[in-house]
Each structure stands twice: as C-alpha cells, then as structure tokens.
C-alpha cells in the first residue's frame, strides 16, 4: 500500500488530500478483507471479493457515486501493481460499478449572489472583510478551496489584476479578476496589516482570528454561513461557488475553453457538464414563455 501511495505523491504529484483519500479507501478495503475473509494480502484479491465489498457498502447506505469512487481507488492501486509486475491480473477489470444517476451541478442564482453582496451582510472589520473576500474570490475566479487557503501575498498581482494558484498535481495557473476585485483585496490587506503587523509580508493572506493560516473547515463554515442567508439549495459549499462561477460565465457567453483554463480542468469533458445547466435554464424559460409549451 505504501509503495502505491508514494507513487501517487512523488511521481503522480497528487495532492495531499487525494493521497489521504486513497489511503483511507485502501484501509477500509483491507479491513473488509480481514473481517470477511480473514485475508490481509491485498495482492491476492479476486473480483468476487471486490464485488462483495461493493455490496456491503451499498447495504450500509453509501451512494453509487461514493462506491464508484472507492472502486476507482482499487482500479488505480491494481493498475500500479500490474505495471510493477507484482500481479499478473488486475481483479478490477472484471468489476462493473453501480450505475450513477446523472446529477447537474448545483449553483446559486445570479440574483441571489447580487443580494448577498448588496445587502450589507458583512461586518466592517477584519473578519467581515476577510469573509467577503473569501466569498468573492470563489465567485469571481472559480478557484478550489485548497487553492484559496494557500494563497500568499506574493501570489496576488494588483497591477495586472490576477492571482497565481497551485492546482491539482501542483500545476500553477494564473486567474484574472476585475479592477474592482483589486480594490477589495487591497482593502482587506490593509485590515490584515493593521490587525497582524508582525505577520511576514509574504505569509498566507487568509488567517484565523489568532493570525494562523485558516483551516479549510473554517472556510467551509464561512461560505455556508453566508449562502444560508440567500439560497435554499441543498449544497452550500465552496465547490458550489465554483459551479456558480462556471455556470454564470457560460450563461453570459464565455467560451467553454476559456472556462476550462480558468478552472484548471485537465480536459474539456470536465467543463462540459456546465453546458447542461445552461440548457436546463433555456428549457425552463421556454416552458414558461411559449404559449404552446
């Protein structure tokens, strides 16, 4: 297991979150093998044992999406060991995952986001400006949670109106933003310097009330707090704001390839899911407006 995790971390350059997710999946599968079959060697597994693990997970209430994600961990694990010639057959080749119902990405409506920023919901102090900047950066750049919490002052260019982020597999990209966003960032940095004058000038820009780098869970709570005020959609997370950015960019005529580059997707297929949101919106407008609909 550790050899595979090292391969992910050092050769594939996967993020620490990805490596940890793979580790947890493999540990769960290992525990299942030990409990169900009194077996500890992951390299002598057959397809039947993997299917039984899938059945157990489904009976425990996991969604088809979650089960497929865990099975994809096994696929990567056994592909690695097949490549290294530690096994001669990949047991996952004979495994078919449960069918996943298509689900469109949830997003916040444009008028709801407008209300959030115009309703004066943010306090005029350090935490209020920090929270506002967090929400706006997610909304106007579509960046990931892991990218936002790792932004340092040197990553922001207020003259060119752009921010540098480190995405998946340690790929850097530059994301543009508006001059108005530059003004908001400058205002926040002023509050940050006043509250924590001893902080290094190139430290992380998003910090907790004690001056330490903010935790992802804290950012999640901040986003949830403010989205609770303006929307009733099921999911109210940083990733929903990423969906919101992409959907609204597409609705306003942005090129799909441009959206792909800003989001940091490795393929256009990952970005195309947002076209379905736009199509559904057009259908809704048509059904409401056309007399023969």
Secondary structure as UniProt FT lines:
FT   HELIX           2..6
FT   HELIX           7..11
FT   HELIX           16..37
FT   HELIX           42..44
FT   HELIX           47..59
FT   TURN            60..61
FT   HELIX           64..83
FT   TURN            84..85
FT   HELIX           91..94
FT   HELIX           110..118
FT   TURN            119..120
FT   HELIX           126..141
FT   HELIX           145..149
FT   HELIX           153..155
FT   STRAND          156..157
FT   TURN            158..161
FT   STRAND          162..166
FT   HELIX           168..170
FT   STRAND          172..176
FT   HELIX           179..195
FT   TURN            197..198
FT   TURN            201..202
FT   TURN            209..210
FT   HELIX           216..227
FT   TURN            228..230
FT   HELIX           238..251
FT   TURN            252..253
FT   HELIX           256..263
FT   HELIX           268..289
FT   TURN            291..292
//
